[in-house]
Amino acid sequence: MNQIIKTIDLGNGRTITIETGRLAKQADGAVVVRMGDTMLLATVVSAKEAREDVDFMPVSVDYREKFSAAGRFPGGFLKREARPSDDEILVARLVDRALRPLFPADYHAETAVMISLISYDENVMADSLAGLAASAAIAVSDVPFEAPISEVRVGRVAGEMIVNPSSAQLAEADIDIMVAATYDNIMMVEGEMDEVSEEEMLEAIKVAHDAIKIHCKIQEELAAEVGVVKREYCHEVNNEELKAKVEADLFPACYDVAKQQIKDKQLRIESFGKIVDDYVVAYLEANAENEEMDLVQDEKLIRRYFHKVEGEAMRRMILDEGIRLDGRKTDEIRPIWGEVDYLPGAHGSAIFTRGETQSLSSITLGTKMDIKKIDNVTFQGTEKFLLHYNFPPFCVGEPKTPRGLGRREIGHGNLAFRALKRMIPQDFPYVVRVVSDILESNGSSSMATVCAGTMCMMDAGMNMKRPVSGIAMGLISDKESGKFAVLSDILGDEDHLGDMDFKVTGTEKGITATQMDIKVDGLSYEVLTQALHQAKEGRQHILGKILEVIPEPRVEYKPNVPRVETIQIPKDMIGPIIGPGGKNIQQMQEETNTVIVIEERDNFGWVEISGLNKEAMDAAKERVKRIIALPEKGETYKGKIKNITTFGAFVEIMPGKEGLLHISEITWERLTNVEDALKVGDEVEVKLLDIDRDGKLKLSRKALLPKPEGYVERERSDRGGDRRPPRRDGGDRREGGDRRDGRGSRDNRGDRRPPRENRD
């Protein structure tokens, strides 16, 4: 076993180790990355040959968390891990976006990168190490790769930038970003912020890149010690002569179509498609008699080369003439229109349309019963804000039907979620679910979701801290000439053929979330700075359009929104409200047609009552208040007879609080049988006469009834009861001996038991 271990010193006693040569040796590359007690096993396996007719890089990245890593059982009936959770998919996407651009453009072998959390330390966040682990596994393999990368998280806590903070530190952070980079270049950024400035965000990126450079150097040293030799491959068939001919023949035609400034996406696609279709037909006809040519192969090559020609024509037009495909200037935003209250059955709704991208979003306001419970390996808790993003095939004109939720939907929805979540007031009483259905797409539907989400929140009456807008920025650059153009509100074509996809969301005060993928080397901070400031101008323009549609939140919730009120109670009253086996709370919910949820927080009980009308809410609140109220001596209560005994009746004057109505306190007339006056279930008014040391309640009905005329109250004994008549023999019970046998008191009788020796 040729085990090799390298160590990265993070300072403050923290280290990261990378180990190879010990586990998973049949994979092309395998490493274990460890920080504290968090350990990740990363492997890479790549096929030796590419499949036929594959002209792209078929790489798959998978990230899984083992419950055993944290010493926990998986939930569910099967008690085993199954499909990846949303959080696992999001981590895999982060790694995928950083790795994919660094495989050689002509390498097409199917490649699988797997990262598994095998040990978990709650003080070390595993997702911060996933990119490093994946890259290190590739570095020690023979799989071709242009340069090692790493990912780190940066959190700003109390003004200090911390690399790979703990979850406790991150909870206090106002910046939380993940950055992936090679030694020389930033590759990917994603994160959320609490309305920070562009300069503060750039500072966090620079701190991350400085840390990543150390990680990349260590990987290079590790690969050198392993003695890695990258494999040779040949996955593309090329014809340089044909490539040059296609470029020369078709570039002018592509440039002419690009300059036509066709705004309609489908018409533009058809116009470019006609160029290559006509060219292929003419080429095949001209060479039909040439048996030495492989015309089938040539057609595939022509279409591949044309795609690059189309992209170059678009890029040159932007760089040389400042003209975009749809005729806009580089900083111009497409036309925007919107509408709110479109869906009468929703609690709030909005349409946001920017160019050919459209989101129809709705919001549902729920109660504590609707809260999302999260039971992952690295996090257990709840979430009160949900955002779900749907991308049906018809929104891009594809004749398909949806087949489950894809990674794209999860990733785009998460970006919009992070953009909006910090703007929901902490004391907002509802659980919130926003659903964005993309009805048209041609450029940044996730940013349309942010804008539509803001509008439907305001339409629902939510007093957001500040409204949020979002924009997608692009980049066209030329390394040889040094020219570049930053594009605002990019089209789908500009995203696909450009060098950067940079999404930024924020309020008038600052940035709330970002996602950036960079496809070229050597992107300077000067370009990033310009992109951020141009994005700010675009965000403010879009925000203005949103506020034209709905300037401020609705004053009132819509009629179908459940009303929610919260009552704070002493902690020791939680039990009485719930009742034995939940009897009290279930009865209250059923009788008042409300939903009542109780939780303990900050050493108090918090009762949340929700219902669809004021009468139901008031009835439920009154029931709760009666339970938590303390009985007061001298007060009158209306109660229900719960039980009858020979000496009186037990009356419930408040939920869970019963007192004794003694037979002598039922009426002014003398009763010999309680049931002559009362029955179980009767409602009676009683007065609370006294509360004894044990908290027992002494009640009276008689005290509330008028005294009969001429009534003579019976004389009471010192002991509080009726004075009994004298004994027939004229003796006093206290003098005439024990009334059970008349032989004197127990003291005078002596011990009545037989002598000990006779006891058998």
N, C-alpha and C positions, 0 to 999 in steps of 0.2 A: 504494500500500500504506500503510494507516493503522496503523502498528505502535505499540503502547503497551506500556510495561514499567513495572511497579511492583516495589519492593524492600522486603522485610521483613528487618530487622536482628535476628538472634538473639543477638548478642553473641559474644565470643570469636572475632571474625573470621568468623563464619558468617552467611550471608545466604540468603534464598529470593527468587527473582525469579518474577514472573508476567507472561508475555508473551501478547499477543493481537493479531490483525490480520495475522499473517504466514503461518500454516499453516491448512489445512482450512477455507477461507472459505465453502464451500457448506454446512457444518453450521450449525445455528441458533446455536451458540456453540462456540468452540474456544480453548483456552489451552495454553501450554507452561509447566509449573512446573519450576524448576531449583534444585537445591541441590548445591553442589560440581559434580561431573560427572554426577550423576543427573538425568535429565530425563524428565518424564511429559507425554505429549500426551493431553489430555482433551477430548472432544467431547460435545455433546448435540444430539439431533434429536427433535422432537416433532411428531406429526401435526397437521394444521390442524383436523381435526374428530375427534370421538370416534366410535367404532363404535356401531352401534345396540344398545341394550339393555345397554350396559356401564355399571355403576353403581359402579365402583371405579377406582383409579388404576393403570393397567397400565404401570408403569415397570420397566425392566430395566437392571441395572447389570452391566457386563462389565469385568473387569480382565485384561490379558494382559501377559506379559513376553516381549520379543523376545530371543532368544539373541544376535543381532547386537549388542544393547545392551552386552553384556559381551565382545564379540569371540570368541564361542564358536559351535561347531556344535551343533545339536540332536542328541540321541541317536536311535537307531532307524534303521530301513532307509530311510525316506523323507527323513530329514534336514531336516525342516521341522516347525514348530509345528503341533499338531493340537488336540485337546480341551484345555480348561484343566486345569491340575494342581490338586490339592487346595489347595495354598497360594494359588493365584490365585483359586479359588472363595472361600476364607476372606476374602481382602482385599475381593473384590466384595461379600460379605455385610456386612462392616463398613460399607462406604460406603452400601449400600442401606438398612441399618437407620437410618442417620443422615439420609438424604435423604427417604425415603418420607413421614414424618409432616409434612413442610414443604411439600408440594404442596397447593394448595387442595383442600378436601374435595369440591368439586363439579367439579374438573378431571379429565376422564376420557380425554384424548387419549393414544394410545399413545406412550410416550417411551422413548428409548434413550440411556443414558449409557455411553460407552466410554472407558476409561483404558488407555493403552499405555505400558509402560516402553520408551523408545527409546534411552536411554543410561544406563549403570550405573556408579556409583562405589562400590567396596566399603566405603568409609567412610561412606556415606549410605544409610540403609535406605529403600527406595522406598515401602513400604506406609505409612510415616508421612506421606507427602505426597499419597496417593491421594484422601482426602476433600477436602482443600483444592483439588486440581486439578478434581475433579468439580463442586464448588460454584462455583468461579470460572468454569467453562465455562457453567453455568446463569446466573450473575450477568451475563455479557456477552451473554446471549441474550434473546429476547423471551418465553421460557417462563415462565409465572407461578410464583412461588416466594415463600414468606412471608418468609424471611430467610436471608442467607448463613450457612454453617456452615464449620467446619474440624475436622480431626482431628489430634491430635498423640500421640506416644508419650512416656510418662514412665518413665524408669528410675531407680532409686535405687542408686547405686554408692558404697560406703563412707560411707553416711549422707547423701549429697548427691543431691538431685533434679535430674535432667538431662532437658531437653526435647529430643526427637528424638536420642537417643544413637546412637553408632555400634554396629555389631554387636559389635565387640571390647569396648566398654563394657557392652553389654547382657549379654554372657556372664558378667560379674561382678556383675550386678544381683540384688537380692533382691525388687525390685518391677518388674514389666513390664506396664504397662497402656496401652491405647489409649482415648482419650477424644474424643468428638465433642460439639460444642456450638455453639449460636448465641452471639451476644454476651451474651444474657441468661440462657440456660438450658442445662443439661446435657441431651443427647439420648441418648447411648449410652456405655457403659463396658464394656470387655472386657479381661481380662488374667489373669496368674498371679502368685503371690506366694509367698515362702518363709516361710509361717506368720507373717504380720504382723498387727498389731492393727487394729481398725476405725478408730481415729484416724489411724494411719499411712496407711491406704488413702484416707481422706478428704483428708488433706494432699496426696497425689499428685494427686487429682482437682482440687483447688483450684489447684495449680501448673499443671496442664494448661489449666484454664479461663482463667487469666490470659494464657497464651500465645495461646490461641484468640481472645480478644477483639481482639488486634492484627491477626490474620489477617482477621477479619470486617470491621474498619474499612478495611483495604486493599482488600478486594473491593468495598466500597461506593464507595470513591474510583475504582476501576477502572471500575465500571459507569457512574459519572457522567461520566467522561472519554469513554467509548465513546458515551454518549448513549442508553442503553437505554430503550426504551418497551415495556412488557409488553403482550402481545397481549390482545385482548378475546375472550371465548368464552362459549358457552352450551351446556353439556353435560348439563344436567338439566332435565326437565320437572317442575314442582311444582304442587301444588294446595294452597294454604295452608288453604283451608276444609276440605278432606278431611283434611289433616294434623291440624288442631285437633280434628276430629270423632273420628278414630282415637285420638288421645291421651286425649280425654275418655271415650270409650266403653270402651277396653281397659285403661287403667292400673289401675283397681280389680281387674279379673280377674287381671292379671299379678301384682299385689301379693299377691293371695290365694294364687296358686300358689307364689310365692316364699316366703311364710310357712309353707307346708306342710312345708318342710324335707325335701324329697324327696332321699334320699341316692343313689338309683340314677340314673345319668346318662341312660340311654335313656328311663326312665319320665319323668324331668323334661323331656327334650326333647319327648316325646309330649304331655305335659300343656300345655306352652306352645304347641306346634303346633296342638293342638285348639282353643285360643282363637281363633287367627287363621283357621283353616280354617272354623270355624263362623261366624265373623263375615263372611268372604268369601261364603259360601253365602247367608247372610241378606241381605247387601248386594246381591248379584246378583239374588236373587229379588225384592227390594223395588223394584229399578229396571229390571226386565226390559223393561217397556213404554216406558221413556224412551229414545226414539231419539236424543235430543240428547247423551246421555252415551256416552263411550267406555269401556265397561265393562272391556275388556281392559287398557287403560291404567290404569284405576282400581284393578284388582286388583294390578297391579305396584306401584303407589304405596302401597296399603294394606299390602302385605307389607314394603315398605321402611320405612314409618313404624312398623310394629309392632316391627321389630327395635330401633328406638331406644326405643320405649315399654318393651319387655322389659328393656333395659339400664337404663333410668331407674328402673324398679320395683326391680330388684335393688340398685342404688346407694342409693336412698332408704332401703330396708329396713336396709341395713348402717349408713348414716350416722345414721339417726334411731332405730333400735331395737337396733343392734349385733348383728343376726341375719344369718347367712350362708345361702346357698341350701341347704346340707346341715345347717343347724342348729348349726354349730360357733361357738365364740367366735372373735374376730379372731386370737388368738394360739394357737389350738388346732391340734394336728397330727392328721391322720386315723390310724385304727388301722393298726398296722404288724405284719407277721409275716414271718418269713424262714426259710430252710432252706439248709444247705450239703451238699455231697457228693451232690447229686441226680443227677448224670450220672456213672455209673461209668467211662465210657471217657475222660472228660476228666481233665486233670491237677489240676483244681480247678473247682468249680462252686458257684453260689448262686442262690437265688430271693429277690428282695426285692420285697415287696408293700406299698404304702402307699395305703390307700383303693382306688381303682379304677385304680391305675397299678402295673404289674408288669414287672419285668425278670428274665429268665433269662439269667445271664451265665456264661461259661466262660472258663478260662484254659489256654493252652498254653505250656509251657516248652520252648524250642528251643535249638539250639547256634549257634555263630558262622555256620554255613552258612545260617541262617534270617534273618540280619540284613538290615534294609531298607536298600538303597542309594538315596541321593537325589541326583539330578542335575538341579537346577533352575538357572535363570539366576543367582539371587542366593545360592544355597547348594548346596554339594556336600559330601556326607558320608554318615554312616550313622545309623540310629536303632535302638536295641535294645528300645524299648517301643512297641507298636502297640495301639491301641484302636479297634475297629470297632463301629459302632452301626447297628442295623437297625430299621426302623419299618414292618413289613408292614401292609397295609391292614386286615387282620382285627382289629388291635388297637383300632380305633375303629369296628368294625362295618361297614366298607365292602366291598362285593362286587367286589373287584378283585384282580388279581395284580400283583406288583412288576414294574416295567419299568425296571430299571437303578437306579443310585444317584443320589439327588437331592441338591441343595445342603443341604437340611435335615439329612439324615443326616450329611453331612460336618461341618456346623457344630455339631450337638449332640454328635457323637462327639469333636470337637476340644475342646470345653469339658470333657468328662469326662476326656479325655487330659491336659489341662493341670492338672486338679484332682489327679490321682493321680501324675503322673510324678516329682515331686520327693520323693515318699515311698518310691521304690524305692531301696534301698541302692546306692551306686555300685559296690561290689564284688560285687553279685549276679551270679553267673556265667552266667545264662541270658538268652537273648532271650525277651521276654514278649509274648504276644498275648492281649488280652482282647476277647471278643466279647459284646456286649449285644444280645439279641433282646427287643424290647418286645412283650409279649403282651397287655397292656391299657394304655390310656392315657387318663387324665383328669387332666392337670396334671403337668408337669415330669417327663417320662421321662428327661431327661438327668441330673437329680439322682438318680433311681432307679438309673441306670447307675453313677453314682459310688458309691452305697452297695453295690450288688450287686458292683461291681468290687472294692471293698475286701474284701468277704466271700469272694469266690472266690480272691483273692490269699492271704488267710490260710488258706483251705482247702487251697491248694496247698503250704503250708509256707513262704511268703515272709515273712521277718522285716522287715515294713514298718517304717519309722522310727516312724510313728504311723498308726492307722487314720483314714480320711477319711469324712465324711458331707456331704450337701448338702441345701439347701432352696431352694424358690422362694417369693419374697415378692411381694405385690401391693399396690396402693394404690387406694383410692377417695377422691376429693376433690371438693369443691364450692367453686369459686372465689368465688361470691357470699357464701356464709356463712363461708367459711374453715374449714369442717369437713373432717377427713380421717380415714381409718382405714387403718392398715397391716395387711395380712392375711398370716398365716403359712400356708405350704403351700397355695398357691392351686389352685383347680379350673380346668379348661379354660375354663369360662364366665367366671370371674373374671379370667382372663388376657385373654380376648377383649374383655370389656366394661369392663375396668378401665383404670387410668391408668399402670400400671407393671408390668413383669415384671423382677424383680430376683433373680437366682440367685447364691447364695453357697455356696462349699464350704470346708471347713477341718477341722483337727484340734482336739484339745483345747487346743493351743497357739496357733493363729491361722489366718488365712485363707490358702488355697492358690490359689483361682481365683474369678473373678466374671464375670458377664455381666448387663448392665442395659440395658433399653430403656424410655425414658420417653416417654409419649404426650401429656403436658400441659405447658403453659407455667408457669414460675414455681415449679418444685419447689425448695423451700428446703433448705439443708444441715441444718436442724433435722429435716425429714422424713427425709432420707437417714440421719442419725445414728440416729433412732429405728428405721428399717428395719433398719439393720445390727445394732443391739444386740438387736432382737427376733429377727433371723435367727440370732444367736449362741445364744440360748436354744433356738431350734428345732433347730439343728444338734446341740447337746449332747444334747437329748432323743432325737433319731434315732440318734446315736452310741451312746447307752446301749442302745437296742433292738438295734443291731447286735452289741454286745458280749455281750448276753444269749444270742444265737444262737451266736457263736463268740468266746469271751473272748480267745483268743490264737492265734497261728499254730500249725499242726500241727508236731509235733516232727520228723517224718520226711516226706520226699517220698513220694508214692504209687508203687506198684511199677512203673507204666508210664512214670514220668518218667525221661528219660535222665540218668545221673549225669555230672557235669562236674567235671573237675579241671584245674588250671592249673599248669604247671611253668615256672619261670623258667630260662632258659639263656643262656650267653654269646652275644652277637650273631653271632660268627663261626661258631657251630655251626648256624645256621639252614640254611645250604647243605647240609651233610652230612646233616641230617635229611630235607630235601626230596629230595636226590639228583639225579642227572642226569635232566632232563626230568620230575621228580617221581616217579622210579622208586621211591625208598626209601619215601616217605610213602604212595604208593598201595599198595605191597606190604604195609606195616604195617596199613593200614586194612582191606585185603582179608583178611589172615590173622588179624586180631584182631577183626574185625567191629565196629570203632569208627569214629568220625569224629575226625580230627586236623586242627586248624587252627593255623597259625603266623602271628604278626604281630610286627613290630618296633615297640617302644614304649619310650621313655625309655632308649635306647641298650642295650636288652636284647632278647632273643627271648622270646616268651611262647607256650608250646605249650598249647593247650586240647584235652583229650582227653575225649570223651563216648561213653558206651556204656550199654547197658541192664542190664548185670550186672557184678558185681565182678570176676569172672574175666577178662572181656574187658578191663576197665579196667586190671587189674594186668598183663596180658600186654602191652598197649600201652605202659604206663609203663615196664616193664622194657626194652622194645625201644628206647624213646627214651633211657633212662638209659645203655644200653650204647653208644649212638652218641655221647653227649656225654661219656662217661667217657674218661679218659686212660689208655693202657696203662702198667702199672707193671713195671719190671724185676724179675725174679725171681718174678712171679706166674704161675699156671697158668691156661690158658684152653682152653675147648672150641671148636674152630673147624672150618670146612668147607673142603675142598680146592677152590680155585677154578680153578687152572691148574697144569699139570705141564710142566716143561722137562727138558732133559738134565741140568741141574745141581741140580735140586731141585723143590720144590712151593711154590706160593703159597697160604697159608692165611689165610682171613678170620677173625680172632679176635674182632672186634667189627664191627658194621655199618659198612661203609666203611673199615675198617682192616685191611690185609693185611700179612703178614710173610713172609720167605723161610725155608722149612725146607730147609736145604741137604741134599743127598744123604747127606753124611757124618753128619748129625744125625737121620736117620730111624730107624736101628736100630744096634745094636752090631756086627752083621755087616756085612761090606763088601758094598755094592750096586753093581752096574754099570748097573742100569736102575731108575729111580724107580718105574715102573709095576709092578715085581715086588712092591712093598709097598703102594702107594697108587693110588687112582683118583680122578678128578674127582667131587666130590660126597660123598666119604667124610668122616665126622666124626672128628676126632682130637683128643686132648689134647696140648697143647704147652706148653712153658715159655718165657717171654720171657727170652732170655739177655742181650740188649743192645739199645740204641737209639742209632744213630749220630748224628752231627751233623746229617745231613739228615732225621732222623726215621724212617729205615728200621729195620724191626724184624727182629732175628735170633732165630729160633725153634729149639727143639730138642724132638724127641719122644724121642730117645734118653735124655735126662736124666731122664725119668720112668719108664724101663724098668729093671728090675734088670740089673745087669752079669752077663754069663754067667760061670759058674765057670771059673777058670783063664784068664780073658781077659787077653791081653797087649796093652796099647795100643801102637799103632805110634808110632815116634819121629817127632816133628814137626820140621820145619825152622824156622829162625829166622823164615821168612816165613809160618809158620803152616800149611804143607801137609805132605804126606808127603815125607820125604827120598827123592829119586829115586836109583836105582843109578848107580854111576860109568859114564862112557862106556866103550865097548869099547876105545878106544885109550888108556885110562887117563888121559886129560886131563880137566881140569876145564872145565866149560862156560864159566867166566869167563876161562879162560886160552887155550884152544885155538882162538881166533879165532871169527869169526861163524859160528854153526851153520848158517846158510843156505848158505854157499859155502866155508867153511873157509879163507878167504883173509885172515884177520886181522880185527881190529876195523874199524869204519867209519872211525875216525881213521887207521888204517894204510893202508886201501885208497885213500884219497884220493877225489876226486870221480870217479865212474864215468861221468859224462856226457861226451860228445865236446866238443871245443873249440867256443866260441861260433860261430866262423866256419863250422863244419861242421854246425851245427844248422839244418836246413831241414825 
